[in-house]
Amino acid sequence: MEVGAEGDPITLAERRTMSFAGRKIIAGSTPVFDHGPVSRLYAQSDRRVFKVPCPDCGGFTEMMWQHIEWEANRPETAAFRCPHCRVLVDERNKVGMVAKGGVEGHGAACAWPRRLPP
């Protein structure tokens, strides 16, 4: 992300929200480098992650690419491997898992109202 004549794009976007009460700023990207602007913002935050429960064991986990498996040359067989119980969970369970999921903060106070159960 390049800084133009008006300044840093992220700072400009934040300033544009100043007149809105209860404003929320969400920065999203597919960061390629750990030193990019979104990665820096994430490091400064409470580092919230969305976790979903396994329909088999109930363990919560952040769904990551490393948990997805499929048969060779058959991407339609892609499924989530629970890192807790190792069961293979297929796509039809995803909507229910997301509905029961929640956010967990890893840094300072995490004020989002939807928290994971203890």
Summary of the structure (lengths in Angstrom):
residues: 118
radius of gyration: 18.2
end to end distance: 39.3
largest distance: 54.0
contacts: 232
relative contact order: 0.15
helix: 24%
strand: 25%
